[in-house]
Amino acid sequence: MELIHAARVQKRVIFALMMREIRSRYGNRKLGFFWALFEPFAHIIVFIGLFTALGRAAPVGESIFVFLLTGIVPWLLYNNIVNSIMAGQTSNKALMGYPQVMPMDISISRIIIESSTKLIVFLLFLSAAFYLGIVFRINDFLQMIAPVGLIILLATGIGLINAAIIPRYPSYRNIYSALSRPLYFVSGIFFTASFLSPELYEILYYNPLLHLIEWFRVGFYPSFEGSKFDQTFAISVCIGIFTLGLISERVSSKRARQV
């Protein structure tokens, strides 16, 4: 009974944190939910301009817009979850004084919000593409769920690890930001793994996001085989980093309440 009661309390806490975050993020700002739509749209427009200027067609499918959408949304899901978890504890210091609020509750609430927002954005953009007459057909929606789940695990793990390090070393936030920027260009957002030379692929092989975005596109496109992505490697890395993140969170949770 105590376990059930604790679960109910945590559920109410997470829901309250989600409502607080939604009001703060979308209710008290003039742009509100518009920013969630504008962010991926801005990325897509820039790359459409580059593809057009270079005279390049979409590597997969008939639409550059849809191809970029299947890379940018998974990337933003990963990147925004990491940054949201990193900022969660520092922006909610006042809540740490309540015994019912645990640092992990704040992270979970933000993960749910980011994941739900990106799903809505993805569906809205697909609906817009369909309305504009862009032809596409989803191959296997269930196969798209697996890489999305792994992206969430990977981002959660890295976010929790970073959140544990930053209170001790505040400058690490800037270091991580600088180190993570190249991932945007080497994670397969605007290319597929088959586009890479064997030598370059051997280097980028160790980037799990490249495999996860490739896997996501295999589920989306009926004609895309994605023969170069490694499911076993992606799963192993994501579960390993997620486990390290949970360990980091447990070790640093007491300190987080004191920061």
DAPE-V800573 format. One record per run of one state. SS is the DSSP state (alpha for helix, beta for strand, coil for the rest). FROM is the first residue (numbers start at 1). TO is the last residue. If there is no record, write none. Layout:
SS:FROM:TO
SS:FROM:TO
This chain:
coil:1:1
alpha:2:27
coil:28:33
alpha:34:54
coil:55:63
alpha:64:88
coil:89:89
alpha:90:97
coil:98:102
alpha:103:131
coil:132:137
beta:138:138
coil:139:140
alpha:141:166
coil:167:171
alpha:172:180
coil:181:182
alpha:183:186
coil:187:192
alpha:193:195
coil:196:197
alpha:198:204
coil:205:207
alpha:208:220
beta:221:221
coil:222:230
alpha:231:258
coil:259:259
